[in-house]
Amino acid sequence: MVALIPRDPIAGNERIHLAITTNGQQALGEVLLNQATGSIGYIVGAAHRGQRLAVRALRAVTEYAHVNATLPRIWRPCRSRRPTGSRTG
């Protein structure tokens, strides 16, 4: 199970920052949802890669965006320097 824990909010900011965690305490990565543009981004710590954390976190934040933020479309810009960085899975 992956839990998404809100990070410290910034007043007036349309971005939602969520910590990726499996135990509710230690952050293993981070997911960002920009409510103004519908874009999402993520990063998973090197020691925690290969556990499908990004896939599970992106599914959860996409569901949140559709249901709670009423965003009809979500997209993820690809800005990776690594060839495997554009792959989620």
PDB file of N, CA, C and O in Angstrom, chain B, residues numbered from 101:
ATOM      1  N   MET B 101       0.824  -1.175   0.000  1.00  0.00           N
ATOM      2  CA  MET B 101       0.000   0.000   0.000  1.00  0.00           C
ATOM      3  C   MET B 101       0.873   1.245   0.000  1.00  0.00           C
ATOM      4  O   MET B 101       1.905   1.292   0.670  1.00  0.00           O
ATOM      5  N   VAL B 102       0.457   2.240  -0.747  1.00  0.00           N
ATOM      6  CA  VAL B 102       1.142   3.522  -0.774  1.00  0.00           C
ATOM      7  C   VAL B 102       0.207   4.565  -0.191  1.00  0.00           C
ATOM      8  O   VAL B 102      -0.958   4.645  -0.581  1.00  0.00           O
ATOM      9  N   ALA B 103       0.701   5.356   0.730  1.00  0.00           N
ATOM     10  CA  ALA B 103      -0.083   6.454   1.298  1.00  0.00           C
ATOM     11  C   ALA B 103       0.503   7.758   0.785  1.00  0.00           C
ATOM     12  O   ALA B 103       1.718   7.887   0.635  1.00  0.00           O
ATOM     13  N   LEU B 104      -0.356   8.711   0.520  1.00  0.00           N
ATOM     14  CA  LEU B 104       0.080  10.034   0.107  1.00  0.00           C
ATOM     15  C   LEU B 104      -0.232  11.001   1.244  1.00  0.00           C
ATOM     16  O   LEU B 104      -1.395  11.222   1.581  1.00  0.00           O
ATOM     17  N   ILE B 105       0.808  11.570   1.828  1.00  0.00           N
ATOM     18  CA  ILE B 105       0.677  12.452   2.977  1.00  0.00           C
ATOM     19  C   ILE B 105       0.946  13.886   2.508  1.00  0.00           C
ATOM     20  O   ILE B 105       1.990  14.147   1.910  1.00  0.00           O
ATOM     21  N   PRO B 106       0.017  14.827   2.772  1.00  0.00           N
ATOM     22  CA  PRO B 106       0.249  16.213   2.355  1.00  0.00           C
ATOM     23  C   PRO B 106       1.502  16.797   2.996  1.00  0.00           C
ATOM     24  O   PRO B 106       1.747  16.619   4.189  1.00  0.00           O
ATOM     25  N   ARG B 107       2.291  17.498   2.181  1.00  0.00           N
ATOM     26  CA  ARG B 107       3.449  18.229   2.692  1.00  0.00           C
ATOM     27  C   ARG B 107       2.969  19.592   3.180  1.00  0.00           C
ATOM     28  O   ARG B 107       1.779  19.891   3.078  1.00  0.00           O
ATOM     29  N   ASP B 108       3.847  20.408   3.696  1.00  0.00           N
ATOM     30  CA  ASP B 108       3.466  21.726   4.190  1.00  0.00           C
ATOM     31  C   ASP B 108       2.874  22.562   3.063  1.00  0.00           C
ATOM     32  O   ASP B 108       3.559  22.826   2.074  1.00  0.00           O
ATOM     33  N   PRO B 109       1.603  22.988   3.191  1.00  0.00           N
ATOM     34  CA  PRO B 109       0.984  23.788   2.131  1.00  0.00           C
ATOM     35  C   PRO B 109       1.516  25.209   2.116  1.00  0.00           C
ATOM     36  O   PRO B 109       1.928  25.739   3.148  1.00  0.00           O
ATOM     37  N   ILE B 110       1.506  25.816   0.951  1.00  0.00           N
ATOM     38  CA  ILE B 110       1.904  27.209   0.775  1.00  0.00           C
ATOM     39  C   ILE B 110       0.635  27.972   0.436  1.00  0.00           C
ATOM     40  O   ILE B 110      -0.058  27.627  -0.522  1.00  0.00           O
ATOM     41  N   ALA B 111       0.328  28.987   1.194  1.00  0.00           N
ATOM     42  CA  ALA B 111      -0.905  29.752   0.988  1.00  0.00           C
ATOM     43  C   ALA B 111      -0.954  30.339  -0.417  1.00  0.00           C
ATOM     44  O   ALA B 111       0.021  30.927  -0.885  1.00  0.00           O
ATOM     45  N   GLY B 112      -2.091  30.179  -1.087  1.00  0.00           N
ATOM     46  CA  GLY B 112      -2.278  30.732  -2.419  1.00  0.00           C
ATOM     47  C   GLY B 112      -1.626  29.930  -3.529  1.00  0.00           C
ATOM     48  O   GLY B 112      -1.653  30.338  -4.690  1.00  0.00           O
ATOM     49  N   ASN B 113      -1.046  28.802  -3.185  1.00  0.00           N
ATOM     50  CA  ASN B 113      -0.357  27.981  -4.177  1.00  0.00           C
ATOM     51  C   ASN B 113      -1.328  26.944  -4.719  1.00  0.00           C
ATOM     52  O   ASN B 113      -2.007  26.266  -3.947  1.00  0.00           O
ATOM     53  N   GLU B 114      -1.401  26.813  -6.042  1.00  0.00           N
ATOM     54  CA  GLU B 114      -2.309  25.844  -6.641  1.00  0.00           C
ATOM     55  C   GLU B 114      -1.704  24.448  -6.731  1.00  0.00           C
ATOM     56  O   GLU B 114      -2.342  23.529  -7.244  1.00  0.00           O
ATOM     57  N   ARG B 115      -0.485  24.281  -6.239  1.00  0.00           N
ATOM     58  CA  ARG B 115       0.164  22.973  -6.278  1.00  0.00           C
ATOM     59  C   ARG B 115      -0.054  22.216  -4.975  1.00  0.00           C
ATOM     60  O   ARG B 115       0.008  22.781  -3.883  1.00  0.00           O
ATOM     61  N   ILE B 116      -0.311  20.924  -5.125  1.00  0.00           N
ATOM     62  CA  ILE B 116      -0.437  20.050  -3.969  1.00  0.00           C
ATOM     63  C   ILE B 116       0.795  19.148  -3.949  1.00  0.00           C
ATOM     64  O   ILE B 116       1.052  18.426  -4.912  1.00  0.00           O
ATOM     65  N   HIS B 117       1.548  19.190  -2.865  1.00  0.00           N
ATOM     66  CA  HIS B 117       2.731  18.358  -2.677  1.00  0.00           C
ATOM     67  C   HIS B 117       2.369  17.221  -1.728  1.00  0.00           C
ATOM     68  O   HIS B 117       1.869  17.458  -0.628  1.00  0.00           O
ATOM     69  N   LEU B 118       2.620  15.996  -2.153  1.00  0.00           N
ATOM     70  CA  LEU B 118       2.306  14.834  -1.329  1.00  0.00           C
ATOM     71  C   LEU B 118       3.537  13.954  -1.177  1.00  0.00           C
ATOM     72  O   LEU B 118       4.256  13.711  -2.146  1.00  0.00           O
ATOM     73  N   ALA B 119       3.777  13.480   0.030  1.00  0.00           N
ATOM     74  CA  ALA B 119       4.872  12.547   0.276  1.00  0.00           C
ATOM     75  C   ALA B 119       4.397  11.139  -0.041  1.00  0.00           C
ATOM     76  O   ALA B 119       3.274  10.769   0.302  1.00  0.00           O
ATOM     77  N   ILE B 120       5.242  10.354  -0.691  1.00  0.00           N
ATOM     78  CA  ILE B 120       4.958   8.942  -0.940  1.00  0.00           C
ATOM     79  C   ILE B 120       5.533   8.161   0.229  1.00  0.00           C
ATOM     80  O   ILE B 120       6.715   8.289   0.548  1.00  0.00           O
ATOM     81  N   THR B 121       4.695   7.351   0.869  1.00  0.00           N
ATOM     82  CA  THR B 121       5.136   6.580   2.022  1.00  0.00           C
ATOM     83  C   THR B 121       4.410   5.240   2.063  1.00  0.00           C
ATOM     84  O   THR B 121       3.309   5.104   1.531  1.00  0.00           O
ATOM     85  N   THR B 122       5.026   4.268   2.689  1.00  0.00           N
ATOM     86  CA  THR B 122       4.359   2.974   2.868  1.00  0.00           C
ATOM     87  C   THR B 122       4.005   2.738   4.331  1.00  0.00           C
ATOM     88  O   THR B 122       3.224   1.840   4.646  1.00  0.00           O
ATOM     89  N   ASN B 123       4.580   3.547   5.230  1.00  0.00           N
ATOM     90  CA  ASN B 123       4.308   3.357   6.657  1.00  0.00           C
ATOM     91  C   ASN B 123       3.681   4.586   7.312  1.00  0.00           C
ATOM     92  O   ASN B 123       3.462   4.597   8.523  1.00  0.00           O
ATOM     93  N   GLY B 124       3.394   5.609   6.531  1.00  0.00           N
ATOM     94  CA  GLY B 124       2.784   6.819   7.071  1.00  0.00           C
ATOM     95  C   GLY B 124       3.746   7.758   7.764  1.00  0.00           C
ATOM     96  O   GLY B 124       3.328   8.786   8.298  1.00  0.00           O
ATOM     97  N   GLN B 125       5.038   7.425   7.767  1.00  0.00           N
ATOM     98  CA  GLN B 125       6.010   8.262   8.474  1.00  0.00           C
ATOM     99  C   GLN B 125       7.184   8.656   7.581  1.00  0.00           C
ATOM    100  O   GLN B 125       7.447   9.845   7.401  1.00  0.00           O
ATOM    101  N   GLN B 126       7.889   7.681   7.023  1.00  0.00           N
ATOM    102  CA  GLN B 126       9.084   7.970   6.237  1.00  0.00           C
ATOM    103  C   GLN B 126       8.714   8.287   4.790  1.00  0.00           C
ATOM    104  O   GLN B 126       8.061   7.484   4.124  1.00  0.00           O
ATOM    105  N   ALA B 127       9.130   9.451   4.307  1.00  0.00           N
ATOM    106  CA  ALA B 127       8.892   9.829   2.913  1.00  0.00           C
ATOM    107  C   ALA B 127       9.868   9.068   2.018  1.00  0.00           C
ATOM    108  O   ALA B 127      11.080   9.120   2.225  1.00  0.00           O
ATOM    109  N   LEU B 128       9.330   8.361   1.018  1.00  0.00           N
ATOM    110  CA  LEU B 128      10.143   7.601   0.068  1.00  0.00           C
ATOM    111  C   LEU B 128      10.247   8.325  -1.272  1.00  0.00           C
ATOM    112  O   LEU B 128      11.066   7.977  -2.123  1.00  0.00           O
ATOM    113  N   GLY B 129       9.412   9.322  -1.435  1.00  0.00           N
ATOM    114  CA  GLY B 129       9.382  10.108  -2.655  1.00  0.00           C
ATOM    115  C   GLY B 129       8.338  11.194  -2.514  1.00  0.00           C
ATOM    116  O   GLY B 129       7.826  11.447  -1.423  1.00  0.00           O
ATOM    117  N   GLU B 130       8.026  11.838  -3.639  1.00  0.00           N
ATOM    118  CA  GLU B 130       7.082  12.946  -3.610  1.00  0.00           C
ATOM    119  C   GLU B 130       6.306  13.004  -4.912  1.00  0.00           C
ATOM    120  O   GLU B 130       6.838  12.704  -5.981  1.00  0.00           O
ATOM    121  N   VAL B 131       5.040  13.394  -4.812  1.00  0.00           N
ATOM    122  CA  VAL B 131       4.173  13.603  -5.968  1.00  0.00           C
ATOM    123  C   VAL B 131       3.672  15.036  -5.893  1.00  0.00           C
ATOM    124  O   VAL B 131       3.371  15.544  -4.813  1.00  0.00           O
ATOM    125  N   LEU B 132       3.585  15.682  -7.048  1.00  0.00           N
ATOM    126  CA  LEU B 132       3.086  17.049  -7.117  1.00  0.00           C
ATOM    127  C   LEU B 132       1.927  17.095  -8.103  1.00  0.00           C
ATOM    128  O   LEU B 132       2.014  16.523  -9.190  1.00  0.00           O
ATOM    129  N   LEU B 133       0.851  17.765  -7.735  1.00  0.00           N
ATOM    130  CA  LEU B 133      -0.288  17.996  -8.626  1.00  0.00           C
ATOM    131  C   LEU B 133      -0.482  19.492  -8.746  1.00  0.00           C
ATOM    132  O   LEU B 133      -0.690  20.179  -7.746  1.00  0.00           O
ATOM    133  N   ASN B 134      -0.415  19.999  -9.962  1.00  0.00           N
ATOM    134  CA  ASN B 134      -0.691  21.408 -10.217  1.00  0.00           C
ATOM    135  C   ASN B 134      -2.154  21.504 -10.615  1.00  0.00           C
ATOM    136  O   ASN B 134      -2.534  21.094 -11.711  1.00  0.00           O
ATOM    137  N   GLN B 135      -2.969  22.043  -9.726  1.00  0.00           N
ATOM    138  CA  GLN B 135      -4.407  22.108  -9.974  1.00  0.00           C
ATOM    139  C   GLN B 135      -4.780  23.098 -11.071  1.00  0.00           C
ATOM    140  O   GLN B 135      -5.861  22.990 -11.651  1.00  0.00           O
ATOM    141  N   ALA B 136      -3.909  24.058 -11.366  1.00  0.00           N
ATOM    142  CA  ALA B 136      -4.198  25.044 -12.409  1.00  0.00           C
ATOM    143  C   ALA B 136      -3.992  24.457 -13.805  1.00  0.00           C
ATOM    144  O   ALA B 136      -4.749  24.763 -14.727  1.00  0.00           O
ATOM    145  N   THR B 137      -2.967  23.614 -13.960  1.00  0.00           N
ATOM    146  CA  THR B 137      -2.640  23.086 -15.292  1.00  0.00           C
ATOM    147  C   THR B 137      -3.017  21.622 -15.474  1.00  0.00           C
ATOM    148  O   THR B 137      -3.100  21.140 -16.604  1.00  0.00           O
ATOM    149  N   GLY B 138      -3.247  20.909 -14.373  1.00  0.00           N
ATOM    150  CA  GLY B 138      -3.537  19.478 -14.450  1.00  0.00           C
ATOM    151  C   GLY B 138      -2.295  18.628 -14.629  1.00  0.00           C
ATOM    152  O   GLY B 138      -2.396  17.436 -14.922  1.00  0.00           O
ATOM    153  N   SER B 139      -1.125  19.225 -14.457  1.00  0.00           N
ATOM    154  CA  SER B 139       0.110  18.449 -14.618  1.00  0.00           C
ATOM    155  C   SER B 139       0.502  17.797 -13.297  1.00  0.00           C
ATOM    156  O   SER B 139       0.235  18.325 -12.218  1.00  0.00           O
ATOM    157  N   ILE B 140       1.141  16.639 -13.411  1.00  0.00           N
ATOM    158  CA  ILE B 140       1.640  15.932 -12.246  1.00  0.00           C
ATOM    159  C   ILE B 140       3.120  15.633 -12.438  1.00  0.00           C
ATOM    160  O   ILE B 140       3.600  15.524 -13.567  1.00  0.00           O
ATOM    161  N   GLY B 141       3.815  15.506 -11.365  1.00  0.00           N
ATOM    162  CA  GLY B 141       5.216  15.137 -11.390  1.00  0.00           C
ATOM    163  C   GLY B 141       5.511  14.277 -10.187  1.00  0.00           C
ATOM    164  O   GLY B 141       4.732  14.238  -9.235  1.00  0.00           O
ATOM    165  N   TYR B 142       6.623  13.593 -10.227  1.00  0.00           N
ATOM    166  CA  TYR B 142       6.967  12.725  -9.102  1.00  0.00           C
ATOM    167  C   TYR B 142       8.464  12.494  -9.066  1.00  0.00           C
ATOM    168  O   TYR B 142       9.171  12.696 -10.053  1.00  0.00           O
ATOM    169  N   ILE B 143       8.924  12.067  -7.907  1.00  0.00           N
ATOM    170  CA  ILE B 143      10.298  11.607  -7.736  1.00  0.00           C
ATOM    171  C   ILE B 143      10.282  10.541  -6.641  1.00  0.00           C
ATOM    172  O   ILE B 143       9.586  10.678  -5.635  1.00  0.00           O
ATOM    173  N   VAL B 144      11.044   9.497  -6.849  1.00  0.00           N
ATOM    174  CA  VAL B 144      11.176   8.424  -5.864  1.00  0.00           C
ATOM    175  C   VAL B 144      12.657   8.318  -5.516  1.00  0.00           C
ATOM    176  O   VAL B 144      13.510   8.315  -6.403  1.00  0.00           O
ATOM    177  N   GLY B 145      12.954   8.232  -4.239  1.00  0.00           N
ATOM    178  CA  GLY B 145      14.338   8.114  -3.798  1.00  0.00           C
ATOM    179  C   GLY B 145      15.017   6.892  -4.401  1.00  0.00           C
ATOM    180  O   GLY B 145      14.393   5.844  -4.566  1.00  0.00           O
ATOM    181  N   ALA B 146      16.280   7.028  -4.724  1.00  0.00           N
ATOM    182  CA  ALA B 146      17.040   5.962  -5.394  1.00  0.00           C
ATOM    183  C   ALA B 146      16.961   4.631  -4.649  1.00  0.00           C
ATOM    184  O   ALA B 146      16.881   3.575  -5.277  1.00  0.00           O
ATOM    185  N   ALA B 147      16.984   4.669  -3.341  1.00  0.00           N
ATOM    186  CA  ALA B 147      16.951   3.430  -2.549  1.00  0.00           C
ATOM    187  C   ALA B 147      15.585   2.751  -2.584  1.00  0.00           C
ATOM    188  O   ALA B 147      15.454   1.603  -2.158  1.00  0.00           O
ATOM    189  N   HIS B 148      14.568   3.448  -3.087  1.00  0.00           N
ATOM    190  CA  HIS B 148      13.206   2.925  -3.047  1.00  0.00           C
ATOM    191  C   HIS B 148      12.634   2.633  -4.443  1.00  0.00           C
ATOM    192  O   HIS B 148      11.456   2.302  -4.580  1.00  0.00           O
ATOM    193  N   ARG B 149      13.462   2.758  -5.452  1.00  0.00           N
ATOM    194  CA  ARG B 149      12.991   2.510  -6.819  1.00  0.00           C
ATOM    195  C   ARG B 149      12.842   1.014  -7.061  1.00  0.00           C
ATOM    196  O   ARG B 149      13.439   0.196  -6.361  1.00  0.00           O
ATOM    197  N   GLY B 150      12.029   0.667  -8.070  1.00  0.00           N
ATOM    198  CA  GLY B 150      11.816  -0.728  -8.410  1.00  0.00           C
ATOM    199  C   GLY B 150      10.736  -1.399  -7.582  1.00  0.00           C
ATOM    200  O   GLY B 150      10.571  -2.617  -7.650  1.00  0.00           O
ATOM    201  N   GLN B 151       9.994  -0.618  -6.796  1.00  0.00           N
ATOM    202  CA  GLN B 151       8.930  -1.167  -5.948  1.00  0.00           C
ATOM    203  C   GLN B 151       7.545  -0.749  -6.435  1.00  0.00           C
ATOM    204  O   GLN B 151       6.550  -0.975  -5.746  1.00  0.00           O
ATOM    205  N   ARG B 152       7.476  -0.141  -7.614  1.00  0.00           N
ATOM    206  CA  ARG B 152       6.234   0.344  -8.224  1.00  0.00           C
ATOM    207  C   ARG B 152       5.562   1.433  -7.395  1.00  0.00           C
ATOM    208  O   ARG B 152       4.348   1.621  -7.473  1.00  0.00           O
ATOM    209  N   LEU B 153       6.364   2.157  -6.594  1.00  0.00           N
ATOM    210  CA  LEU B 153       5.826   3.236  -5.785  1.00  0.00           C
ATOM    211  C   LEU B 153       5.282   4.361  -6.652  1.00  0.00           C
ATOM    212  O   LEU B 153       4.219   4.909  -6.359  1.00  0.00           O
ATOM    213  N   ALA B 154       5.996   4.711  -7.714  1.00  0.00           N
ATOM    214  CA  ALA B 154       5.547   5.792  -8.594  1.00  0.00           C
ATOM    215  C   ALA B 154       4.226   5.431  -9.261  1.00  0.00           C
ATOM    216  O   ALA B 154       3.328   6.268  -9.343  1.00  0.00           O
ATOM    217  N   VAL B 155       4.097   4.202  -9.737  1.00  0.00           N
ATOM    218  CA  VAL B 155       2.859   3.765 -10.397  1.00  0.00           C
ATOM    219  C   VAL B 155       1.684   3.893  -9.439  1.00  0.00           C
ATOM    220  O   VAL B 155       0.642   4.447  -9.791  1.00  0.00           O
ATOM    221  N   ARG B 156       1.855   3.381  -8.237  1.00  0.00           N
ATOM    222  CA  ARG B 156       0.760   3.412  -7.251  1.00  0.00           C
ATOM    223  C   ARG B 156       0.444   4.831  -6.802  1.00  0.00           C
ATOM    224  O   ARG B 156      -0.723   5.177  -6.616  1.00  0.00           O
ATOM    225  N   ALA B 157       1.467   5.651  -6.627  1.00  0.00           N
ATOM    226  CA  ALA B 157       1.252   7.034  -6.208  1.00  0.00           C
ATOM    227  C   ALA B 157       0.566   7.837  -7.314  1.00  0.00           C
ATOM    228  O   ALA B 157      -0.326   8.639  -7.038  1.00  0.00           O
ATOM    229  N   LEU B 158       0.980   7.624  -8.561  1.00  0.00           N
ATOM    230  CA  LEU B 158       0.357   8.354  -9.668  1.00  0.00           C
ATOM    231  C   LEU B 158      -1.097   7.946  -9.853  1.00  0.00           C
ATOM    232  O   LEU B 158      -1.936   8.786 -10.182  1.00  0.00           O
ATOM    233  N   ARG B 159      -1.404   6.690  -9.649  1.00  0.00           N
ATOM    234  CA  ARG B 159      -2.810   6.259  -9.719  1.00  0.00           C
ATOM    235  C   ARG B 159      -3.636   6.964  -8.635  1.00  0.00           C
ATOM    236  O   ARG B 159      -4.740   7.440  -8.901  1.00  0.00           O
ATOM    237  N   ALA B 160      -3.100   7.026  -7.430  1.00  0.00           N
ATOM    238  CA  ALA B 160      -3.828   7.644  -6.318  1.00  0.00           C
ATOM    239  C   ALA B 160      -4.021   9.145  -6.542  1.00  0.00           C
ATOM    240  O   ALA B 160      -5.110   9.665  -6.303  1.00  0.00           O
ATOM    241  N   VAL B 161      -2.990   9.842  -6.994  1.00  0.00           N
ATOM    242  CA  VAL B 161      -3.111  11.288  -7.191  1.00  0.00           C
ATOM    243  C   VAL B 161      -3.990  11.595  -8.408  1.00  0.00           C
ATOM    244  O   VAL B 161      -4.668  12.622  -8.433  1.00  0.00           O
ATOM    245  N   THR B 162      -3.987  10.721  -9.409  1.00  0.00           N
ATOM    246  CA  THR B 162      -4.870  10.912 -10.561  1.00  0.00           C
ATOM    247  C   THR B 162      -6.328  10.756 -10.142  1.00  0.00           C
ATOM    248  O   THR B 162      -7.183  11.539 -10.556  1.00  0.00           O
ATOM    249  N   GLU B 163      -6.609   9.758  -9.330  1.00  0.00           N
ATOM    250  CA  GLU B 163      -7.977   9.582  -8.830  1.00  0.00           C
ATOM    251  C   GLU B 163      -8.402  10.798  -8.014  1.00  0.00           C
ATOM    252  O   GLU B 163      -9.522  11.287  -8.161  1.00  0.00           O
ATOM    253  N   TYR B 164      -7.509  11.284  -7.154  1.00  0.00           N
ATOM    254  CA  TYR B 164      -7.809  12.472  -6.365  1.00  0.00           C
ATOM    255  C   TYR B 164      -8.111  13.658  -7.289  1.00  0.00           C
ATOM    256  O   TYR B 164      -9.065  14.401  -7.060  1.00  0.00           O
ATOM    257  N   ALA B 165      -7.304  13.827  -8.321  1.00  0.00           N
ATOM    258  CA  ALA B 165      -7.475  14.962  -9.233  1.00  0.00           C
ATOM    259  C   ALA B 165      -8.820  14.913  -9.948  1.00  0.00           C
ATOM    260  O   ALA B 165      -9.474  15.943 -10.116  1.00  0.00           O
ATOM    261  N   HIS B 166      -9.231  13.733 -10.363  1.00  0.00           N
ATOM    262  CA  HIS B 166     -10.509  13.597 -11.060  1.00  0.00           C
ATOM    263  C   HIS B 166     -11.697  13.791 -10.117  1.00  0.00           C
ATOM    264  O   HIS B 166     -12.676  14.443 -10.479  1.00  0.00           O
ATOM    265  N   VAL B 167     -11.615  13.231  -8.917  1.00  0.00           N
ATOM    266  CA  VAL B 167     -12.753  13.243  -7.992  1.00  0.00           C
ATOM    267  C   VAL B 167     -12.814  14.531  -7.158  1.00  0.00           C
ATOM    268  O   VAL B 167     -13.856  15.184  -7.098  1.00  0.00           O
ATOM    269  N   ASN B 168     -11.705  14.891  -6.522  1.00  0.00           N
ATOM    270  CA  ASN B 168     -11.713  16.014  -5.585  1.00  0.00           C
ATOM    271  C   ASN B 168     -11.396  17.362  -6.235  1.00  0.00           C
ATOM    272  O   ASN B 168     -11.998  18.376  -5.882  1.00  0.00           O
ATOM    273  N   ALA B 169     -10.477  17.379  -7.161  1.00  0.00           N
ATOM    274  CA  ALA B 169     -10.090  18.633  -7.805  1.00  0.00           C
ATOM    275  C   ALA B 169     -10.884  18.862  -9.094  1.00  0.00           C
ATOM    276  O   ALA B 169     -10.742  19.903  -9.735  1.00  0.00           O
ATOM    277  N   THR B 170     -11.712  17.895  -9.467  1.00  0.00           N
ATOM    278  CA  THR B 170     -12.548  17.934 -10.681  1.00  0.00           C
ATOM    279  C   THR B 170     -11.768  18.347 -11.937  1.00  0.00           C
ATOM    280  O   THR B 170     -12.244  19.130 -12.758  1.00  0.00           O
ATOM    281  N   LEU B 171     -10.582  17.806 -12.053  1.00  0.00           N
ATOM    282  CA  LEU B 171      -9.783  18.034 -13.262  1.00  0.00           C
ATOM    283  C   LEU B 171     -10.120  16.947 -14.274  1.00  0.00           C
ATOM    284  O   LEU B 171      -9.948  15.766 -13.972  1.00  0.00           O
ATOM    285  N   PRO B 172     -10.593  17.304 -15.464  1.00  0.00           N
ATOM    286  CA  PRO B 172     -10.987  16.289 -16.437  1.00  0.00           C
ATOM    287  C   PRO B 172      -9.806  15.579 -17.094  1.00  0.00           C
ATOM    288  O   PRO B 172      -9.946  14.460 -17.586  1.00  0.00           O
ATOM    289  N   ARG B 173      -8.639  16.233 -17.100  1.00  0.00           N
ATOM    290  CA  ARG B 173      -7.473  15.649 -17.759  1.00  0.00           C
ATOM    291  C   ARG B 173      -6.230  15.893 -16.922  1.00  0.00           C
ATOM    292  O   ARG B 173      -6.032  16.980 -16.380  1.00  0.00           O
ATOM    293  N   ILE B 174      -5.397  14.868 -16.826  1.00  0.00           N
ATOM    294  CA  ILE B 174      -4.128  14.944 -16.102  1.00  0.00           C
ATOM    295  C   ILE B 174      -3.015  14.608 -17.089  1.00  0.00           C
ATOM    296  O   ILE B 174      -3.176  13.720 -17.926  1.00  0.00           O
ATOM    297  N   TRP B 175      -1.901  15.303 -16.998  1.00  0.00           N
ATOM    298  CA  TRP B 175      -0.775  14.992 -17.882  1.00  0.00           C
ATOM    299  C   TRP B 175       0.527  15.125 -17.103  1.00  0.00           C
ATOM    300  O   TRP B 175       0.606  15.810 -16.082  1.00  0.00           O
ATOM    301  N   ARG B 176       1.544  14.444 -17.624  1.00  0.00           N
ATOM    302  CA  ARG B 176       2.864  14.454 -16.986  1.00  0.00           C
ATOM    303  C   ARG B 176       3.912  14.857 -18.002  1.00  0.00           C
ATOM    304  O   ARG B 176       4.190  14.101 -18.933  1.00  0.00           O
ATOM    305  N   PRO B 177       4.500  16.037 -17.843  1.00  0.00           N
ATOM    306  CA  PRO B 177       5.590  16.420 -18.737  1.00  0.00           C
ATOM    307  C   PRO B 177       6.813  15.541 -18.496  1.00  0.00           C
ATOM    308  O   PRO B 177       7.075  15.142 -17.362  1.00  0.00           O
ATOM    309  N   CYS B 178       7.551  15.241 -19.538  1.00  0.00           N
ATOM    310  CA  CYS B 178       8.736  14.392 -19.418  1.00  0.00           C
ATOM    311  C   CYS B 178       9.974  15.268 -19.521  1.00  0.00           C
ATOM    312  O   CYS B 178      10.260  15.843 -20.572  1.00  0.00           O
ATOM    313  N   ARG B 179      10.704  15.362 -18.414  1.00  0.00           N
ATOM    314  CA  ARG B 179      11.915  16.188 -18.383  1.00  0.00           C
ATOM    315  C   ARG B 179      13.094  15.417 -17.809  1.00  0.00           C
ATOM    316  O   ARG B 179      13.919  15.991 -17.098  1.00  0.00           O
ATOM    317  N   SER B 180      13.183  14.162 -18.098  1.00  0.00           N
ATOM    318  CA  SER B 180      14.219  13.333 -17.499  1.00  0.00           C
ATOM    319  C   SER B 180      15.529  13.413 -18.271  1.00  0.00           C
ATOM    320  O   SER B 180      15.542  13.531 -19.496  1.00  0.00           O
ATOM    321  N   ARG B 181      16.608  13.347 -17.541  1.00  0.00           N
ATOM    322  CA  ARG B 181      17.935  13.251 -18.162  1.00  0.00           C
ATOM    323  C   ARG B 181      18.348  11.809 -18.353  1.00  0.00           C
ATOM    324  O   ARG B 181      19.287  11.511 -19.091  1.00  0.00           O
ATOM    325  N   ARG B 182      17.629  10.901 -17.673  1.00  0.00           N
ATOM    326  CA  ARG B 182      17.937   9.487 -17.774  1.00  0.00           C
ATOM    327  C   ARG B 182      16.993   8.821 -18.768  1.00  0.00           C
ATOM    328  O   ARG B 182      15.804   9.137 -18.773  1.00  0.00           O
ATOM    329  N   PRO B 183      17.482   7.903 -19.614  1.00  0.00           N
ATOM    330  CA  PRO B 183      16.610   7.223 -20.569  1.00  0.00           C
ATOM    331  C   PRO B 183      15.466   6.467 -19.890  1.00  0.00           C
ATOM    332  O   PRO B 183      14.379   6.361 -20.458  1.00  0.00           O
ATOM    333  N   THR B 184      15.695   5.944 -18.691  1.00  0.00           N
ATOM    334  CA  THR B 184      14.647   5.196 -17.998  1.00  0.00           C
ATOM    335  C   THR B 184      13.722   6.122 -17.217  1.00  0.00           C
ATOM    336  O   THR B 184      12.715   5.672 -16.671  1.00  0.00           O
ATOM    337  N   GLY B 185      14.049   7.401 -17.158  1.00  0.00           N
ATOM    338  CA  GLY B 185      13.269   8.339 -16.365  1.00  0.00           C
ATOM    339  C   GLY B 185      11.872   8.590 -16.910  1.00  0.00           C
ATOM    340  O   GLY B 185      10.988   9.015 -16.167  1.00  0.00           O
ATOM    341  N   SER B 186      11.661   8.335 -18.188  1.00  0.00           N
ATOM    342  CA  SER B 186      10.340   8.573 -18.762  1.00  0.00           C
ATOM    343  C   SER B 186       9.444   7.365 -18.608  1.00  0.00           C
ATOM    344  O   SER B 186       8.287   7.388 -19.029  1.00  0.00           O
ATOM    345  N   ARG B 187       9.965   6.315 -18.013  1.00  0.00           N
ATOM    346  CA  ARG B 187       9.226   5.067 -17.850  1.00  0.00           C
ATOM    347  C   ARG B 187       8.689   4.987 -16.429  1.00  0.00           C
ATOM    348  O   ARG B 187       9.436   5.202 -15.474  1.00  0.00           O
ATOM    349  N   THR B 188       7.426   4.686 -16.277  1.00  0.00           N
ATOM    350  CA  THR B 188       6.825   4.489 -14.955  1.00  0.00           C
ATOM    351  C   THR B 188       6.339   3.056 -14.901  1.00  0.00           C
ATOM    352  O   THR B 188       5.413   2.680 -15.619  1.00  0.00           O
ATOM    353  N   GLY B 189       6.955   2.264 -14.061  1.00  0.00           N
ATOM    354  CA  GLY B 189       6.490   0.889 -13.958  1.00  0.00           C
ATOM    355  C   GLY B 189       7.510  -0.072 -13.577  1.00  0.00           C
ATOM    356  O   GLY B 189       7.223  -1.264 -13.461  1.00  0.00           O
TER     357      GLY B 189
END
